[in-house]
Amino acid sequence: METPPTLETAEYRAELQPDRGSNGGFSLVIDDVTQSHVNPDDPLDLQLPYVRRIAAALSALPVGEPAVLHLGAGGLTLPRYVHALHPRSRQRVVELHPELLEFVTRHLPLPEGAPIELAIGDARAEVQRLRADDDANWDLVLVDIFAGGIVPRHVTTLEFFEELVSLLSPGGVLIVNCLNGAEPRVTSDTLAAVLDVLPQTLAIASEAVLMGVAPGNTIIVASRHPLDAAAVARRLAADPVSVATGAAVVDGQALEMFAGEVRRDALP
């Protein structure tokens, strides 16, 4: 068997393992954990359950060609997906690790001519730079940031989410991928911060994950305006993978009971 493309750094080992999806494609595996799955022949082929939940969350977006800011790159699965649906959409992807971004794009290039801009840097620093440049017209800001399975604290605080809200267009939507794993409270604390700045919020997860008694992903979706939770729920119900993993839409008072403590930049 041919050795899959591999990237070795002092911090991590990344591989692009072929044919791990039901329709082919490549999985980006970092330190033996699958981070992304990409099917270059079919960018609408989403294999991982959490990515399918994000796709369901996109049902809450207004129609049109949204401008999308991605914080965290992975295998660039979602930029490819958005481009396939909205080929004229302006997209910007921010990734901390230049060697990982180069590795992924060398072996799995983006569609030629796609209006997807790649940027290297810390996500929060990039958000602050965009604010300074008065670039505040993003219809979707998607946060998917992990370091060794842990979400860096400076992208979980109230001040960070206040900065993100300032980048949203009037009808813009914020989507945050949270993972209960090495840090079980990160989801509830992130939810508390998002609710503080954007009270029109829903979450997609199983109840066990939201309660913090099971590991897994929670997708938080928020906006200044009411979200179409019913449309998201219909999309989930039509997806066998989401149904099998117990994904459900939680909003309103039912969601508030899962909120934890709001984190601040200044450590207590």
N, C-alpha and C positions, 0 to 999 in steps of 0.2 A: 504494500500500500504506500502510495506517495505521501511523503511528510507534508502536513499542511503548512501554509505560510505561518511563520512564527516571528514574534518580536520579543527580544529579551532586553529588559532594562534592569537597573539596580533596584527598582521599586516593584516591578511586576513582570509577568510573562503573559503575552497575548498570542492567541492562535486564531486563525480563520479556518474552522473545521467544516469541510464540505458535506453536503447531503444529509444534514441532520434534521431538516424540515420534511414535512410530508410531501412537499412539492420541489424538493431540492433546495438549492441556495446554500448559504454559508452562515455559520454561527460564529460570532465574535466571543471567544471564551477567554476570560482574564482570570488567571490563578484558579483555573478549574471551575469557574462560575460563568455560566452563559449570561452575557450582558445584552446581546442583540442578535437578531437573525435578519439576514438580508437575502432577498431573491432578486438578483439583477435582471432576470428575465420577466419578473412580475412584481413590481414594487407595491402592488396592492395585496400581495400575499404576506399577511402578518401572522406569524407563528406563535409568538410569546403571548401569554394571557394578558399581561399588564399592558402591552402595546395595543392589543385589541380593545382593551378598556379605554385607552386614550383615544382610539379611533371612534369609539362610541361617544366619547365626550365631545368630539368635534361636531357632533350633531347639534350642539348648543351654539355653534358659531353662526353669525349672520351669513347669508349667501353672498357670493362674490369671490373676489380674488384676494384673500386676506394676506396682509403683511405679517410674517411670522418670525419671532425671535426665539431661537432654541438655545437654552443654556445647558450644555452637555451634549456631546456628539455621539458617543458609542459607535455603532456601525452606520450611522446616518440613515437609519431605517425610516424615521418619521419625516425628515426632509425629502426623501425620495417619494414617500407616500403622498405628502402634500403636493409635491410637484406633479405627480401623476394625476391627481384630482384637479389641481389648479395650476396649470403650467405657466401662467403669467404672474403668479404670486411672488413677491419679493421675500426672500428668506435670508436670515443671517444666523450662522451657527457658531457658538463660542465653545472652545475646548481648551482645557488647561494644558494638555500634554501634546506638544507638536509632533512628537515621534509617533504617537498613536494615530493621530489624524492623517499623517503622511502614509503610514502603514495601511490604513483602511482604504484611503483613496487610491493608493498605488495598485492594490489588488482588486478593489471593487470601485472603479471610477464612478463619479456622479454622471448623470446624463449630460451629454455634450450640449453646451449652451444654456443649461438650466440657470436661472437667476438665483443661485444659492451662493452667498458669500461666506467664506470660512475665515474665522478669526481665532487667534491664539491668545489666551489670557485667562485670568481668574474671572469667574462669572460675575461676582459682585463688582469688581473693579470695572468690568466692561459696562455693567448697568450704570454705574456712576459716570462713566465717560459719555455714554449715550445721553444721560440727563444733562450733562454739561454742554453737549452739542445741540441740545433742544431737539433731540430725535425722539419724540414722544407720540408716535402714531402707529403703534403696533397693535394689530387686531387680535393677535394671539401671542402670548408669552408662555413658553413651555419650559418648565424647570425639571430637569432629570439629571441630578448631580449626585455622584457617589464617589467616595475615595475608600477603596478597600471594603466596600459594603456599608460604609458609614457616611451619613450626610454631614459635610463640614458645618460646624456650628454657625459660622458667619452667614450662611445662606438659609438659616432657619429662624432668624430673629424678626421681631416686629419691624425694626428699622429697614431690614432688607425688603420686606414685602411692601412697606410704604414706598420705597424706591421703585419697585416693580410697578405698582399701581400708577405712579407718575408717568410711566412709559406707555400705558395703555391708551388706545384711541377711545373716544367716548363710548363706543359699543364693544370695547375689547374684552377678551376673555383670558383669564389666567388658569393654566393647568399645571399642577404640581404632582410629580410622582414621588410618593413616600414609601419607604420600606421598613417594616418592623422586622428587625433581625438582631444585629449586634447591639442596637440601641432601641429598646422597645417603646420608649416614650416619644420618639421623634415624630411619629404620626400625629398623636394627640396634641403635642405642643405646636407643631406646624399648623394643624387645623385651628387651634386657638388664635394664632397670629393672623391667619388668613381671614377668619371670621371677624377679627377686629378691624380690618381694613376694607373688606368686601363682604358685607353681610349676606349678599345674594350668593350663597355657596351650597354646593352639593358634593357628595363623596361617592365614589364607586369602589366597593370593597365587600368582602364578606363580613358578617357581624363579628365573627371571632377575631378577625384581624383588627377591626376597628376597636374592639374591646381590649386589644393588646394581649390576648391569650394565645394567639397563633401568629407565626411569622407570615409575611406576605406583603403584597403591594396594595396601597390605597391611592386612588387617583382623586385629587381634590380639584374641583372646577369652580371658578368664582368670577363674578363680574359686578359692575355697578348696577346692572339691570337684572330683572328676573330671568332665570334660566329656564329653558324648556326641558324640565326633568322628565316629562312624559316621553319626549322624543328620544332622550338618552336611554330610558328604560326600555323602549320598544327596540332600539338597536341592540341592547344587551340580550333581550329575550329572543331575538332572531339569531343570536350567535351561540351555537352549541358549546363552544369552549367556555364562554362566559357563564353560561347556565351551569355547566359541569363544575366550575370552580366556585360557585356560590356568589358570583358578583351581583350586587344589587345597588340601586340608587337610594341614598339616604340624604334627606334635606330637612330644613325647618328645625323645629324643636327636637326632633329625634336625633338630628346631627349634633346639636349643641351639647347633648349629654356626653358625647365622646370627646369633647374638647379638653385639653390639658391646661398647662400653664404657659402663658405667653412668655417667650424668651426675649431678652433684651441684649443689645450689644454689650452693655456694661454687665459683666458677670456679677452675680450676687455675692 
